Amino acid sequence: MLKSGRVYLPDFFVSESVFVMEPGKFVISARIRYNMFMKILICDDSALILDILMAAFQRAGYEPIPAQNGAEVLKKALDGQVDAILMDYTMPMLDGLSVLRKLKASPATRNIRVYLLSGFSDEKTMQQAKEAGADGFFIKPFDVHKVVERIRNNFDDGM
């Protein structure tokens, strides 16, 4: 008997699982994604956008952590273990590009996946983000479900 599908367990999510049962054999092949406890730091100076993103990632099984500005992103990234950061490109105190450069320059935070949100869609802005080490770039307005899906898929591909 061959069975393929997704299995939801309380503290992790198994995707692309294949269970093969033959006489005297039982094989499980699975990729495990620990969404439930994956922490994503989310920062946008718009309270509405921040609330929408926080709710979407929480529904998707992540532990979202809010931040109001770039300085707070740096502090929280250095203080705690976060798996990813999703932040606005243009923010007060310290803009997203500056924060990205500081995160990628620090040995303590350089491996955190960082995604930027921006109302700017020009080639120069996107190229600067890519050169600074951004793992993804989302243009406002965006489909929140596609943002969550793309970040989820990025983690699936990297695990």
C-alpha contacts under 8 A as a table, 3 or more apart, distances in Angstrom:
res1	aa1	res2	aa2	distance
1	M	20	V	6.31
1	M	21	M	5.50
1	M	22	E	6.93
2	L	18	V	7.41
2	L	19	F	6.11
2	L	20	V	5.02
2	L	21	M	6.63
3	K	18	V	6.02
3	K	19	F	5.36
3	K	20	V	6.68
4	S	16	E	7.27
4	S	17	S	5.76
4	S	18	V	4.62
4	S	19	F	6.33
5	G	15	S	7.24
5	G	16	E	6.26
5	G	17	S	5.68
5	G	18	V	6.88
6	R	13	F	7.84
6	R	14	V	6.01
6	R	15	S	5.12
6	R	16	E	6.33
6	R	17	S	6.16
7	V	13	F	6.50
7	V	14	V	5.42
7	V	15	S	6.91
7	V	17	S	7.68
8	Y	12	F	6.93
8	Y	13	F	5.15
8	Y	14	V	6.48
9	L	12	F	5.54
9	L	13	F	6.06
9	L	14	V	7.81
11	D	34	Y	7.14
11	D	36	M	5.64
11	D	37	F	7.35
12	F	32	I	7.08
12	F	33	R	6.26
12	F	34	Y	4.67
12	F	35	N	6.24
12	F	36	M	5.78
12	F	37	F	7.95
13	F	32	I	6.01
13	F	33	R	5.29
13	F	34	Y	6.01
13	F	35	N	6.64
13	F	36	M	7.63
14	V	17	S	6.56
14	V	30	A	6.47
14	V	31	R	5.91
14	V	32	I	4.52
14	V	33	R	6.00
15	S	30	A	6.53
15	S	31	R	5.63
15	S	32	I	6.26
15	S	33	R	7.13
16	E	30	A	6.01
16	E	31	R	6.31
17	S	28	I	7.30
17	S	29	S	5.74
17	S	30	A	4.35
17	S	31	R	6.75
18	V	28	I	6.05
18	V	29	S	5.33
18	V	30	A	6.47
19	F	26	F	7.44
19	F	27	V	5.96
19	F	28	I	4.88
19	F	29	S	6.59
20	V	25	K	7.93
20	V	26	F	5.94
20	V	27	V	5.28
20	V	28	I	6.61
21	M	24	G	7.97
21	M	25	K	5.79
21	M	26	F	4.76
21	M	27	V	6.58
22	E	25	K	4.98
22	E	26	F	6.49
31	R	159	M	7.90
33	R	155	F	7.94
33	R	156	D	6.83
33	R	159	M	7.79
34	Y	37	F	6.15
34	Y	38	M	6.24
35	N	38	M	5.00
35	N	60	A	7.61
35	N	61	G	5.32
35	N	62	Y	5.24
36	M	61	G	4.55
36	M	62	Y	5.17
36	M	63	E	6.91
37	F	61	G	7.41
37	F	62	Y	5.92
37	F	63	E	5.86
38	M	61	G	7.96
38	M	62	Y	5.22
38	M	63	E	5.82
38	M	82	V	7.43
38	M	83	D	6.09
39	K	62	Y	6.00
39	K	63	E	4.66
39	K	64	P	5.76
39	K	65	I	6.97
39	K	81	Q	7.58
39	K	82	V	5.00
39	K	83	D	5.34
39	K	84	A	6.72
40	I	62	Y	6.85
40	I	63	E	6.22
40	I	64	P	4.90
40	I	65	I	6.05
40	I	82	V	5.97
40	I	83	D	5.86
40	I	84	A	4.75
40	I	85	I	5.48
40	I	86	L	7.14
41	L	64	P	5.85
41	L	65	I	4.61
41	L	66	P	5.96
41	L	67	A	7.02
41	L	73	V	7.37
41	L	77	A	7.82
41	L	82	V	6.69
41	L	84	A	6.27
41	L	85	I	4.63
41	L	86	L	6.19
41	L	87	M	7.91
42	I	50	L	6.97
42	I	53	L	7.42
42	I	54	M	7.07
42	I	64	P	6.64
42	I	65	I	5.94
42	I	66	P	5.08
42	I	67	A	6.02
42	I	85	I	5.91
42	I	86	L	4.85
42	I	87	M	5.66
43	C	50	L	6.49
43	C	66	P	5.97
43	C	67	A	4.64
43	C	68	Q	5.65
43	C	69	N	6.40
43	C	70	G	7.58
43	C	73	V	7.07
43	C	85	I	7.90
43	C	86	L	6.32
43	C	87	M	4.46
43	C	88	D	6.23
44	D	47	A	7.05
44	D	49	I	6.67
44	D	50	L	5.47
44	D	67	A	7.19
44	D	68	Q	6.09
44	D	69	N	6.87
44	D	87	M	5.80
44	D	88	D	5.08
44	D	91	M	7.11
45	D	50	L	7.47
45	D	68	Q	5.61
45	D	69	N	6.36
45	D	88	D	7.44
45	D	91	M	6.03
45	D	92	P	7.42
46	S	49	I	5.42
46	S	50	L	6.16
47	A	50	L	5.04
47	A	51	D	6.06
48	L	51	D	5.18
48	L	52	I	6.23
49	I	52	I	5.11
49	I	53	L	6.15
50	L	53	L	5.29
50	L	54	M	6.00
50	L	66	P	7.36
51	D	54	M	5.09
51	D	55	A	6.11
52	I	55	A	5.31
52	I	56	A	6.18
52	I	144	V	7.73
53	L	56	A	5.09
53	L	57	F	6.14
53	L	144	V	6.79
54	M	57	F	5.44
54	M	58	Q	6.08
54	M	64	P	5.70
54	M	65	I	7.58
54	M	66	P	7.29
55	A	58	Q	5.10
55	A	59	R	6.13
56	A	59	R	5.21
56	A	60	A	6.28
56	A	144	V	7.01
56	A	145	H	7.32
56	A	148	V	7.25
57	F	60	A	4.91
57	F	61	G	6.45
57	F	62	Y	5.41
57	F	63	E	7.24
57	F	64	P	6.29
57	F	148	V	6.53
58	Q	61	G	5.24
58	Q	62	Y	5.08
58	Q	63	E	5.93
58	Q	64	P	6.13
59	R	62	Y	7.36
60	A	148	V	7.53
67	A	70	G	7.84
67	A	72	E	5.83
67	A	73	V	5.95
68	Q	72	E	6.59
68	Q	73	V	7.86
69	N	72	E	5.44
69	N	73	V	6.48
69	N	91	M	6.04
69	N	92	P	6.05
69	N	93	M	6.55
69	N	94	L	6.83
69	N	95	D	7.88
70	G	73	V	4.97
70	G	74	L	6.41
70	G	91	M	6.60
70	G	92	P	7.15
70	G	93	M	6.39
70	G	94	L	4.63
70	G	95	D	5.82
70	G	96	G	6.22
70	G	99	V	6.04
71	A	74	L	5.27
71	A	75	K	6.34
71	A	93	M	6.55
71	A	94	L	5.86
71	A	99	V	7.67
72	E	75	K	5.06
72	E	76	K	6.05
73	V	76	K	5.27
73	V	77	A	5.93
73	V	99	V	7.60
74	L	77	A	5.17
74	L	78	L	6.16
74	L	99	V	6.67
74	L	103	L	7.25
75	K	78	L	5.30
75	K	79	D	6.00
76	K	79	D	4.94
76	K	80	G	5.92
77	A	80	G	5.72
77	A	81	Q	6.82
77	A	82	V	6.36
77	A	109	T	6.95
78	L	81	Q	7.72
78	L	108	A	7.07
78	L	109	T	6.90
82	V	85	I	7.46
82	V	112	I	7.11
83	D	112	I	5.78
83	D	113	R	6.70
84	A	112	I	5.47
84	A	113	R	4.64
84	A	114	V	5.76
84	A	115	Y	7.78
85	I	112	I	7.23
85	I	113	R	6.23
85	I	114	V	4.72
85	I	115	Y	6.08
86	L	114	V	5.99
86	L	115	Y	4.71
86	L	116	L	5.78
86	L	117	L	7.24
87	M	96	G	6.37
87	M	114	V	7.82
87	M	115	Y	6.41
87	M	116	L	5.10
87	M	117	L	5.90
88	D	91	M	6.36
88	D	95	D	7.73
88	D	96	G	5.74
88	D	116	L	5.58
88	D	117	L	4.57
88	D	118	S	5.89
89	Y	95	D	5.98
89	Y	96	G	4.19
89	Y	97	L	6.02
89	Y	116	L	5.74
89	Y	117	L	5.65
89	Y	118	S	5.24
90	T	95	D	5.10
90	T	96	G	5.93
90	T	118	S	7.02
91	M	94	L	6.24
91	M	95	D	4.72
91	M	96	G	6.54
92	P	95	D	6.35
94	L	98	S	6.47
94	L	99	V	6.64
95	D	98	S	5.49
95	D	99	V	6.34
96	G	99	V	5.03
96	G	100	L	6.00
96	G	116	L	7.06
97	L	100	L	4.99
97	L	101	R	6.24
97	L	128	Q	7.86
97	L	129	A	6.48
97	L	132	A	7.34
98	S	101	R	5.17
98	S	102	K	6.28
99	V	102	K	5.12
99	V	103	L	6.09
100	L	103	L	5.11
100	L	104	K	6.16
100	L	114	V	7.10
100	L	132	A	6.63
100	L	133	G	7.20
100	L	134	A	7.10
101	R	104	K	5.26
101	R	105	A	6.10
101	R	132	A	5.62
101	R	133	G	7.43
102	K	105	A	5.09
102	K	106	S	6.38
103	L	106	S	5.47
103	L	109	T	5.28
103	L	110	R	5.53
103	L	112	I	7.96
104	K	107	P	7.54
104	K	109	T	6.39
104	K	110	R	4.05
104	K	111	N	7.36
104	K	132	A	7.58
104	K	133	G	6.77
105	A	109	T	7.85
105	A	110	R	6.25
106	S	109	T	5.49
106	S	110	R	5.59
107	P	110	R	5.43
107	P	111	N	7.90
108	A	111	N	7.78
109	T	112	I	5.59
113	R	134	A	7.44
113	R	135	D	5.92
114	V	133	G	7.80
114	V	134	A	5.38
114	V	135	D	5.44
114	V	136	G	7.01
115	Y	134	A	5.67
115	Y	135	D	5.48
115	Y	136	G	4.64
115	Y	137	F	5.68
115	Y	138	F	7.60
116	L	129	A	7.67
116	L	134	A	6.95
116	L	136	G	6.36
116	L	137	F	4.86
116	L	138	F	6.16
117	L	137	F	5.96
117	L	138	F	4.75
117	L	139	I	5.84
117	L	140	K	6.65
118	S	121	S	7.21
118	S	137	F	7.65
118	S	138	F	6.37
118	S	139	I	5.07
118	S	140	K	5.56
119	G	139	I	5.66
119	G	140	K	4.68
119	G	141	P	7.09
120	F	125	T	6.86
120	F	139	I	6.81
120	F	140	K	7.68
121	S	125	T	6.93
121	S	126	M	6.98
121	S	139	I	6.18
122	D	125	T	5.63
122	D	126	M	6.60
123	E	126	M	5.24
123	E	127	Q	5.98
124	K	127	Q	5.09
124	K	128	Q	6.12
125	T	128	Q	5.22
125	T	129	A	6.36
126	M	129	A	5.15
126	M	130	K	6.23
126	M	137	F	7.08
127	Q	130	K	5.04
127	Q	131	E	6.07
128	Q	131	E	5.16
128	Q	132	A	6.09
129	A	132	A	5.14
129	A	133	G	6.46
129	A	134	A	5.43
129	A	137	F	7.56
130	K	133	G	5.25
130	K	134	A	5.12
130	K	135	D	7.40
130	K	136	G	7.83
131	E	134	A	7.41
134	A	137	F	7.10
138	F	142	F	6.84
138	F	147	V	7.35
139	I	142	F	6.02
142	F	146	K	7.78
142	F	147	V	7.45
143	D	146	K	5.35
143	D	147	V	6.48
144	V	147	V	5.04
144	V	148	V	6.33
145	H	148	V	5.21
145	H	149	E	6.07
146	K	149	E	4.93
146	K	150	R	5.91
147	V	150	R	5.28
147	V	151	I	6.25
148	V	151	I	5.32
148	V	152	R	6.01
149	E	152	R	5.00
149	E	153	N	6.01
150	R	153	N	5.09
150	R	154	N	6.08
151	I	154	N	4.97
151	I	155	F	6.38
152	R	155	F	5.23
152	R	156	D	6.29
153	N	156	D	4.88
153	N	157	D	6.10
154	N	157	D	5.22
154	N	158	G	6.28
155	F	158	G	5.06
155	F	159	M	6.20
156	D	159	M	5.44
